[in-house]
Amino acid sequence: AAEAQHVPLIAHMIVGVADQALRRDEPEQAARLLAAADDLRGLPDRSRPDVARIERTVLRRLGEAKFAEAAREGTQADWKQLVEVTLAS
């Protein structure tokens, strides 16, 4: 219940971790994290330029098919595990 109150903040933090994954040359993980943030929020966040920048870069690097596959994985994964794996690498 307490987590629900902080969904926008948590989703924003996940986007930051996605940016970190991208900077570490892990575009698949960045796509997973973006999708997890959207899934947590319940809809895509088009209000933040970072989201669009990360998404464009990842899409360009992976192509549509790989991006879609990684995004699907992100919606099915536990966002906490995705963040943990990214920060541990």
C-alpha positions as CSV (number, residue, x, y, z in Angstrom):
1,A,0.0,0.0,0.0
2,A,2.8,2.4,0.9
3,E,4.5,1.7,-2.4
4,A,1.4,2.7,-4.4
5,Q,1.7,6.2,-2.9
6,H,5.1,6.6,-4.4
7,V,4.5,5.1,-7.9
8,P,5.5,8.2,-9.9
9,L,8.7,8.6,-7.9
10,I,9.6,4.9,-8.2
11,A,8.9,5.0,-11.9
12,H,11.1,8.0,-12.3
13,M,13.9,6.3,-10.4
14,I,13.6,3.2,-12.7
15,V,14.0,5.5,-15.7
16,G,17.2,6.8,-14.2
17,V,18.5,3.2,-13.8
18,A,17.5,2.6,-17.5
19,D,19.7,5.6,-18.4
20,Q,22.5,4.1,-16.4
21,A,22.0,0.7,-18.2
22,L,22.2,2.5,-21.6
23,R,25.4,4.3,-20.6
24,R,26.9,0.9,-19.6
25,D,26.0,-0.4,-23.1
26,E,23.2,-2.5,-21.9
27,P,20.4,-1.4,-24.2
28,E,18.3,-4.6,-23.7
29,Q,18.2,-3.9,-19.9
30,A,17.4,-0.2,-20.6
31,A,14.4,-1.3,-22.6
32,R,13.3,-3.7,-19.9
33,L,13.5,-1.0,-17.3
34,L,11.6,1.5,-19.4
35,A,8.8,-1.0,-19.9
36,A,8.8,-1.9,-16.2
37,A,8.5,1.8,-15.4
38,D,5.5,2.2,-17.8
39,D,3.9,-1.0,-16.4
40,L,4.3,0.2,-12.8
41,R,2.9,3.7,-13.7
42,G,0.1,2.1,-15.8
43,L,0.9,4.2,-18.9
44,P,3.9,5.6,-20.7
45,D,5.4,8.8,-19.3
46,R,5.7,11.2,-22.2
47,S,6.3,14.2,-19.9
48,R,10.0,13.6,-19.3
49,P,12.5,14.2,-22.1
50,D,14.8,11.5,-20.7
51,V,12.3,8.8,-21.3
52,A,12.0,9.8,-25.0
53,R,15.8,10.1,-25.4
54,I,16.5,6.7,-23.8
55,E,13.7,5.1,-25.8
56,R,14.9,6.5,-29.1
57,T,18.5,5.5,-28.5
58,V,17.6,2.0,-27.4
59,L,15.3,1.5,-30.3
60,R,17.9,2.7,-32.7
61,R,20.5,0.3,-31.2
62,L,18.3,-2.7,-30.9
63,G,15.8,-2.4,-33.7
64,E,12.1,-2.7,-33.3
65,A,11.9,-6.5,-32.8
66,K,14.6,-6.8,-30.1
67,F,13.2,-3.6,-28.5
68,A,9.7,-5.1,-28.4
69,E,11.0,-8.4,-27.0
70,A,13.0,-6.7,-24.2
71,A,10.1,-4.4,-23.4
72,R,7.8,-7.4,-23.1
73,E,10.3,-9.0,-20.7
74,G,10.3,-5.8,-18.7
75,T,6.6,-5.8,-18.2
76,Q,6.7,-9.4,-17.0
77,A,9.6,-9.0,-14.7
78,D,9.7,-7.6,-11.1
79,W,11.0,-4.1,-11.4
80,K,12.9,-4.5,-8.1
81,Q,14.9,-7.4,-9.6
82,L,15.6,-5.4,-12.8
83,V,16.9,-2.5,-10.8
84,E,19.0,-4.7,-8.5
85,V,20.6,-6.6,-11.4
86,T,21.4,-3.3,-13.2
87,L,22.9,-1.6,-10.1
88,A,24.9,-4.7,-9.2
89,S,26.7,-4.9,-12.6
